[in-house]
Amino acid sequence: MSLEWDDEGTGPELAGVIDGEFVVDAKDLAKRVRADDKRIINGQTDVNQLVPFKYKWAWDKYLKACENQWMPTEVSMERDAEQWNELNALNNSDRDTIIKNLGFYITSETINATSNVVLGIYRNITAAECRQYLLRQAFEEALRSHSFQYTAIALGINTTEITEAHQANVALNAKNALLQPYIDILSDPTFATGIFENDQKILKAIIVFYCLIEGFFFYVDFTQVIALGRQGKMVGVAEQFKYMLRDQVGHNSFGVDLINAYKTENPELWTSDFRAEIQALFAQAVELEYAYVEPKAGEERQYKQYLRFLANQRAAQIGLQSVFTREVNPFPWMNPMLGLQRDEKAFESRAPERSTGVSLSFD
Protein backbone atom coordinates (compact mmCIF):
# COMPACT_ATOMS: atom_id res chain seq x y z
CA MET A 1 0.00 0.00 0.00
CA SER A 2 1.40 3.42 -0.95
CA LEU A 3 0.91 6.50 1.21
CA GLU A 4 -0.06 9.68 -0.63
CA TRP A 5 0.47 13.21 0.68
CA ASP A 6 -1.18 16.32 -0.71
CA ASP A 7 0.50 19.65 -1.46
CA GLU A 8 -0.06 20.89 2.08
CA GLY A 9 1.76 17.95 3.64
CA THR A 10 -1.45 16.32 4.80
CA GLY A 11 -1.44 12.53 4.88
CA PRO A 12 -3.24 9.60 6.46
CA GLU A 13 -3.37 8.97 10.19
CA LEU A 14 -2.01 5.45 10.74
CA ALA A 15 -2.90 3.34 13.73
CA GLY A 16 -1.30 0.06 12.82
CA VAL A 17 -1.04 -2.78 10.33
CA ILE A 18 -3.59 -5.56 9.83
CA ASP A 19 -2.91 -8.30 7.29
CA GLY A 20 -0.18 -6.19 5.75
CA GLU A 21 -2.39 -3.12 5.34
CA PHE A 22 -2.19 0.20 7.18
CA VAL A 23 -5.41 1.07 8.96
CA VAL A 24 -6.70 4.41 10.26
CA ASP A 25 -7.78 4.68 13.88
CA ALA A 26 -11.02 6.69 14.11
CA LYS A 27 -10.07 8.13 17.51
CA ASP A 28 -6.72 9.36 16.17
CA LEU A 29 -8.47 10.80 13.12
CA ALA A 30 -10.76 12.81 15.39
CA LYS A 31 -7.74 14.26 17.20
CA ARG A 32 -6.01 15.43 14.02
CA VAL A 33 -4.87 19.02 13.89
CA ARG A 34 -6.82 21.06 11.37
CA ALA A 35 -5.02 23.93 9.69
CA ASP A 36 -7.89 26.32 10.43
CA ASP A 37 -7.52 25.65 14.16
CA LYS A 38 -3.89 26.77 14.30
CA ARG A 39 -2.95 30.13 15.80
CA ILE A 40 0.32 32.06 15.95
CA ILE A 41 -0.09 32.52 19.73
CA ASN A 42 -2.75 31.13 22.10
CA GLY A 43 -3.45 28.16 19.84
CA GLN A 44 -4.95 25.00 21.30
CA THR A 45 -3.59 22.54 18.72
CA ASP A 46 -0.61 20.23 19.20
CA VAL A 47 2.49 22.44 18.82
CA ASN A 48 4.49 19.38 17.76
CA GLN A 49 2.35 18.49 14.73
CA LEU A 50 3.88 20.22 11.74
CA VAL A 51 1.31 19.39 9.07
CA PRO A 52 -1.16 20.36 7.77
CA PHE A 53 0.39 23.79 7.20
CA LYS A 54 -1.54 26.95 7.90
CA TYR A 55 1.45 29.28 7.72
CA LYS A 56 3.08 27.91 4.59
CA TRP A 57 5.22 31.06 4.37
CA ALA A 58 7.02 30.02 7.57
CA TRP A 59 7.89 26.61 6.15
CA ASP A 60 9.05 28.18 2.89
CA LYS A 61 11.31 30.59 4.79
CA TYR A 62 12.72 27.67 6.77
CA LEU A 63 13.55 25.83 3.53
CA LYS A 64 15.11 28.97 2.04
CA ALA A 65 17.26 29.48 5.14
CA CYS A 66 18.49 25.89 4.88
CA GLU A 67 19.41 26.47 1.23
CA ASN A 68 21.53 29.42 2.35
CA GLN A 69 23.59 27.31 4.75
CA TRP A 70 27.17 28.50 5.21
CA MET A 71 29.98 28.11 7.72
CA PRO A 72 32.55 30.75 8.73
CA THR A 73 35.42 28.31 8.22
CA GLU A 74 34.51 28.08 4.52
CA VAL A 75 35.73 31.68 4.12
CA SER A 76 39.48 32.13 3.74
CA MET A 77 40.94 34.68 6.17
CA GLU A 78 44.53 34.39 4.98
CA ARG A 79 44.57 37.65 3.02
CA ASP A 80 42.70 39.47 5.81
CA ALA A 81 45.33 38.39 8.32
CA GLU A 82 48.06 39.65 5.99
CA GLN A 83 46.36 43.03 5.60
CA TRP A 84 45.72 43.28 9.32
CA ASN A 85 49.43 42.79 10.04
CA GLU A 86 50.75 44.96 7.20
CA LEU A 87 51.76 48.43 8.33
CA ASN A 88 50.08 50.45 5.56
CA ALA A 89 47.43 48.09 4.20
CA LEU A 90 44.70 49.59 6.39
CA ASN A 91 44.27 53.05 7.85
CA ASN A 92 43.19 53.77 11.41
CA SER A 93 39.57 54.24 10.36
CA ASP A 94 39.54 50.82 8.68
CA ARG A 95 40.92 49.18 11.79
CA ASP A 96 38.46 50.99 14.04
CA THR A 97 35.61 49.76 11.84
CA ILE A 98 36.67 46.14 12.25
CA ILE A 99 37.37 46.37 15.98
CA LYS A 100 34.19 48.26 16.86
CA ASN A 101 31.91 46.11 14.78
CA LEU A 102 33.40 42.89 16.12
CA GLY A 103 33.09 44.23 19.64
CA PHE A 104 29.47 45.19 19.18
CA TYR A 105 28.43 41.78 17.94
CA ILE A 106 30.51 39.81 20.41
CA THR A 107 28.83 41.62 23.30
CA SER A 108 25.28 41.49 21.90
CA GLU A 109 24.84 37.96 20.63
CA THR A 110 23.98 36.27 23.94
CA ILE A 111 21.00 38.58 24.49
CA ASN A 112 19.99 38.37 20.83
CA ALA A 113 20.00 34.60 20.41
CA THR A 114 19.39 33.01 23.78
CA SER A 115 16.98 35.38 25.52
CA ASN A 116 14.93 36.43 22.52
CA VAL A 117 14.76 33.51 20.11
CA VAL A 118 15.33 30.32 22.06
CA LEU A 119 13.95 31.15 25.49
CA GLY A 120 11.35 33.71 24.53
CA ILE A 121 9.57 33.78 21.22
CA TYR A 122 9.74 30.02 20.62
CA ARG A 123 8.08 29.28 23.96
CA ASN A 124 5.08 31.48 23.18
CA ILE A 125 4.51 30.48 19.56
CA THR A 126 1.87 27.78 19.10
CA ALA A 127 2.23 27.14 15.35
CA ALA A 128 4.62 24.27 14.62
CA GLU A 129 5.78 25.57 11.23
CA CYS A 130 6.74 28.91 12.82
CA ARG A 131 8.60 27.07 15.55
CA GLN A 132 10.47 25.15 12.88
CA TYR A 133 11.82 28.39 11.44
CA LEU A 134 12.75 29.65 14.91
CA LEU A 135 14.89 26.56 15.46
CA ARG A 136 16.74 27.36 12.27
CA GLN A 137 17.09 31.00 13.32
CA ALA A 138 18.56 29.96 16.67
CA PHE A 139 21.23 28.02 14.78
CA GLU A 140 22.01 31.04 12.62
CA GLU A 141 22.45 33.18 15.73
CA ALA A 142 24.93 30.63 17.07
CA LEU A 143 26.62 30.63 13.67
CA ARG A 144 27.09 34.38 13.93
CA SER A 145 28.86 34.06 17.27
CA HIS A 146 31.05 31.39 15.66
CA SER A 147 31.88 33.83 12.87
CA PHE A 148 33.06 36.57 15.19
CA GLN A 149 35.17 34.17 17.20
CA TYR A 150 36.68 32.72 14.01
CA THR A 151 37.50 36.23 12.76
CA ALA A 152 39.04 37.32 16.03
CA ILE A 153 41.29 34.25 16.15
CA ALA A 154 42.30 34.66 12.49
CA LEU A 155 43.30 38.29 13.05
CA GLY A 156 44.84 37.72 16.48
CA ILE A 157 42.45 40.14 18.19
CA ASN A 158 42.10 40.07 21.97
CA THR A 159 38.35 39.66 22.39
CA THR A 160 38.49 40.38 26.13
CA GLU A 161 39.78 43.89 25.53
CA ILE A 162 37.19 44.84 22.93
CA THR A 163 34.39 43.26 24.96
CA GLU A 164 35.32 45.28 28.02
CA ALA A 165 35.53 48.46 25.93
CA HIS A 166 32.05 47.93 24.52
CA GLN A 167 30.53 47.03 27.85
CA ALA A 168 31.64 50.48 29.05
CA ASN A 169 30.21 52.23 25.98
CA VAL A 170 27.54 54.69 27.13
CA ALA A 171 25.67 54.75 23.81
CA LEU A 172 25.58 50.96 23.62
CA ASN A 173 24.29 50.73 27.18
CA ALA A 174 21.53 53.21 26.31
CA LYS A 175 20.43 50.95 23.45
CA ASN A 176 20.45 47.93 25.73
CA ALA A 177 18.35 49.86 28.26
CA LEU A 178 15.68 50.40 25.60
CA LEU A 179 15.64 46.70 24.72
CA GLN A 180 15.83 45.21 28.22
CA PRO A 181 12.14 45.52 29.23
CA TYR A 182 11.11 43.61 26.11
CA ILE A 183 13.84 41.03 26.58
CA ASP A 184 12.52 40.55 30.12
CA ILE A 185 9.02 39.88 28.80
CA LEU A 186 10.24 37.29 26.31
CA SER A 187 12.58 35.53 28.73
CA ASP A 188 10.25 35.49 31.75
CA PRO A 189 9.17 31.84 32.21
CA THR A 190 6.12 32.95 34.21
CA PHE A 191 4.83 35.29 31.50
CA ALA A 192 1.59 33.95 30.03
CA THR A 193 -0.45 35.09 27.07
CA GLY A 194 -4.22 34.81 26.78
CA ILE A 195 -5.30 38.14 28.24
CA PHE A 196 -5.46 41.41 26.29
CA GLU A 197 -2.71 43.22 28.18
CA ASN A 198 -0.19 40.39 27.86
CA ASP A 199 -1.07 39.71 24.25
CA GLN A 200 -0.28 43.35 23.48
CA LYS A 201 2.94 43.14 25.48
CA ILE A 202 4.24 40.17 23.57
CA LEU A 203 3.23 41.71 20.25
CA LYS A 204 5.25 44.79 21.14
CA ALA A 205 8.21 42.67 22.27
CA ILE A 206 8.18 40.70 19.00
CA ILE A 207 8.04 43.96 17.02
CA VAL A 208 11.03 45.28 18.97
CA PHE A 209 12.93 42.09 18.29
CA TYR A 210 12.23 41.67 14.58
CA CYS A 211 11.93 45.29 13.46
CA LEU A 212 14.59 46.89 15.67
CA ILE A 213 17.10 44.23 16.73
CA GLU A 214 16.83 42.12 13.58
CA GLY A 215 15.85 44.87 11.15
CA PHE A 216 17.57 48.04 12.26
CA PHE A 217 20.21 48.17 14.98
CA PHE A 218 22.75 46.04 13.10
CA TYR A 219 22.56 47.53 9.65
CA VAL A 220 25.03 50.42 9.80
CA ASP A 221 27.63 47.93 11.02
CA PHE A 222 26.93 45.66 8.07
CA THR A 223 27.20 48.58 5.66
CA GLN A 224 30.52 49.77 7.06
CA VAL A 225 32.24 46.40 6.87
CA ILE A 226 30.79 45.47 3.47
CA ALA A 227 31.97 48.86 2.17
CA LEU A 228 35.52 47.88 3.13
CA GLY A 229 35.14 44.69 1.12
CA ARG A 230 34.06 46.73 -1.90
CA GLN A 231 37.41 48.52 -1.61
CA GLY A 232 39.32 45.25 -1.57
CA LYS A 233 40.01 45.52 2.16
CA MET A 234 39.32 42.71 4.67
CA VAL A 235 37.36 40.82 2.03
CA GLY A 236 37.05 37.67 4.17
CA VAL A 237 35.46 39.59 7.05
CA ALA A 238 33.20 41.44 4.62
CA GLU A 239 32.15 38.18 2.97
CA GLN A 240 31.10 36.77 6.32
CA PHE A 241 29.15 39.96 7.04
CA LYS A 242 27.33 39.55 3.72
CA TYR A 243 26.32 36.01 4.63
CA MET A 244 25.22 37.19 8.07
CA LEU A 245 23.23 40.02 6.53
CA ARG A 246 21.49 37.51 4.24
CA ASP A 247 20.47 35.59 7.36
CA GLN A 248 19.45 38.83 9.07
CA VAL A 249 17.23 39.89 6.18
CA GLY A 250 15.59 36.46 6.37
CA HIS A 251 14.96 36.88 10.10
CA ASN A 252 13.35 40.27 9.55
CA SER A 253 11.21 38.89 6.72
CA PHE A 254 9.99 36.00 8.87
CA GLY A 255 9.31 38.34 11.80
CA VAL A 256 7.28 40.73 9.67
CA ASP A 257 5.07 37.89 8.44
CA LEU A 258 4.75 36.59 12.00
CA ILE A 259 3.73 40.03 13.29
CA ASN A 260 1.22 40.62 10.50
CA ALA A 261 -0.32 37.16 10.92
CA TYR A 262 -0.67 37.72 14.67
CA LYS A 263 -2.27 41.14 14.01
CA THR A 264 -4.72 39.57 11.56
CA GLU A 265 -5.75 36.96 14.10
CA ASN A 266 -6.03 39.56 16.88
CA PRO A 267 -7.10 42.89 15.29
CA GLU A 268 -8.27 44.20 18.66
CA LEU A 269 -4.62 44.51 19.74
CA TRP A 270 -3.75 46.97 16.95
CA THR A 271 -5.23 50.08 18.58
CA SER A 272 -4.35 53.67 17.66
CA ASP A 273 -2.61 54.12 21.02
CA PHE A 274 -0.60 50.95 20.47
CA ARG A 275 0.47 52.08 16.99
CA ALA A 276 1.55 55.44 18.40
CA GLU A 277 3.66 53.67 21.03
CA ILE A 278 5.41 51.59 18.35
CA GLN A 279 6.14 54.64 16.22
CA ALA A 280 7.58 56.40 19.26
CA LEU A 281 9.80 53.38 19.88
CA PHE A 282 11.07 53.52 16.30
CA ALA A 283 11.87 57.22 16.63
CA GLN A 284 13.67 56.62 19.94
CA ALA A 285 15.66 53.77 18.42
CA VAL A 286 16.86 56.04 15.61
CA GLU A 287 18.09 58.64 18.10
CA LEU A 288 19.91 56.00 20.15
CA GLU A 289 21.51 54.57 17.04
CA TYR A 290 22.62 58.07 16.02
CA ALA A 291 24.50 58.36 19.29
CA TYR A 292 26.15 54.98 18.81
CA VAL A 293 27.01 55.39 15.13
CA GLU A 294 28.28 58.97 15.06
CA PRO A 295 31.60 58.40 16.86
CA LYS A 296 32.60 55.77 14.28
CA ALA A 297 30.95 57.12 11.11
CA GLY A 298 32.98 59.16 8.66
CA GLU A 299 29.88 60.64 7.02
CA GLU A 300 27.34 61.16 9.79
CA ARG A 301 24.71 62.80 7.58
CA GLN A 302 24.54 59.77 5.28
CA TYR A 303 24.27 57.34 8.17
CA LYS A 304 21.50 59.39 9.77
CA GLN A 305 19.63 59.39 6.47
CA TYR A 306 20.20 55.64 6.20
CA LEU A 307 18.76 55.03 9.65
CA ARG A 308 15.66 57.14 8.95
CA PHE A 309 15.23 55.24 5.67
CA LEU A 310 15.44 51.89 7.48
CA ALA A 311 13.03 53.00 10.21
CA ASN A 312 10.47 53.99 7.59
CA GLN A 313 10.94 50.66 5.81
CA ARG A 314 10.38 48.66 8.99
CA ALA A 315 7.33 50.72 9.93
CA ALA A 316 5.77 50.19 6.51
CA GLN A 317 6.37 46.44 6.69
CA ILE A 318 4.02 46.10 9.66
CA GLY A 319 1.41 48.59 8.47
CA LEU A 320 2.54 51.76 10.23
CA GLN A 321 2.84 55.20 8.70
CA SER A 322 6.35 56.53 8.08
CA VAL A 323 8.12 57.69 11.21
CA PHE A 324 10.10 60.32 9.28
CA THR A 325 9.63 62.23 6.06
CA ARG A 326 10.41 60.13 3.02
CA GLU A 327 14.09 59.18 2.79
CA VAL A 328 16.09 57.57 -0.02
CA ASN A 329 18.77 55.02 0.79
CA PRO A 330 22.11 56.86 0.49
CA PHE A 331 23.78 53.49 -0.11
CA PRO A 332 21.78 52.11 -3.07
CA TRP A 333 24.31 49.30 -3.56
CA MET A 334 22.94 47.88 -0.29
CA ASN A 335 19.36 47.61 -1.60
CA PRO A 336 19.70 44.05 -3.01
CA MET A 337 21.22 42.90 0.27
CA LEU A 338 18.35 44.48 2.19
CA GLY A 339 15.86 42.55 0.06
CA LEU A 340 14.61 45.76 -1.60
CA GLN A 341 15.40 44.65 -5.14
CA ARG A 342 16.37 41.42 -6.84
CA ASP A 343 20.05 40.89 -7.60
CA GLU A 344 21.34 37.34 -7.98
CA LYS A 345 24.95 38.50 -7.57
CA ALA A 346 24.25 40.12 -4.21
CA PHE A 347 22.81 37.03 -2.53
CA GLU A 348 23.61 33.81 -4.28
CA SER A 349 21.95 30.63 -3.03
CA ARG A 350 24.14 27.97 -1.55
CA ALA A 351 25.41 25.47 -4.12
CA PRO A 352 26.93 22.07 -3.30
CA GLU A 353 30.41 23.42 -4.02
CA ARG A 354 29.97 26.13 -1.38
CA SER A 355 31.89 23.92 1.05
CA THR A 356 35.00 24.79 -0.95
CA GLY A 357 34.72 28.41 0.14
CA VAL A 358 33.27 30.13 -2.93
CA SER A 359 33.34 33.91 -2.39
CA LEU A 360 30.50 36.37 -2.79
CA SER A 361 30.97 39.14 -5.33
CA PHE A 362 31.56 42.67 -4.08
CA ASP A 363 30.83 44.33 -7.44
Secondary structure, 3 states (H helix, E strand, C coil): CCCCCCCCCCCCCCCEEECCEEECCHHHHHCCCCHHHCCCCCCCCCCCCCCCCCCHHHHHHHHHHHHCCCCHHHCCCHHHHHHHHCCCCCCHHHHHHHHHHHHHHHHHHHHHHHHHHHHHHHHHCCCHHHHHHHHHHHHHHHHHHHHHHHHHHHHCCCHHHHHHHHHCCHHHHHHHHHHHHHHHHHHCCCCCCCCHHHHHHHHHHHHHHHHHHCCCCCHHHHHHHHHHHHCCCCHHHHHHHHHHHHHHHHHHHHHHHHHHHHHHHCHHHCCHHHHHHHHHHHHHHHHHHHHHHHHHCCCHHHHHHHHHHHHHHHHHHCCCCCCCCCCCCCCHHHCHHHCCCCCCCCCCCCCHHHHHCCCCCCC
